[in-house]
């Protein structure tokens, strides 16, 4: 003979555990995505900083922007 109250409590417990598990997975996934995005951003910023410092690409170095070279 089954006790409906115990079955109901078990069902609620299982549902809550499932919801908690899904939340933990979501947080883990979001943390992983955030770490990957942070790594990409850090790489992009270091490339931009290097470009600014050495005058690589379209960007002039900070000293060139502050004191342009005199021609002639």
Secondary structure by P-SEA (a helix, b strand, c coil): cccaaaaaaaaaaaaaaaaaaaaaaaaaaaaaaaaaaaaaaaaaaaaaaaaaaacccccccccccccccccc
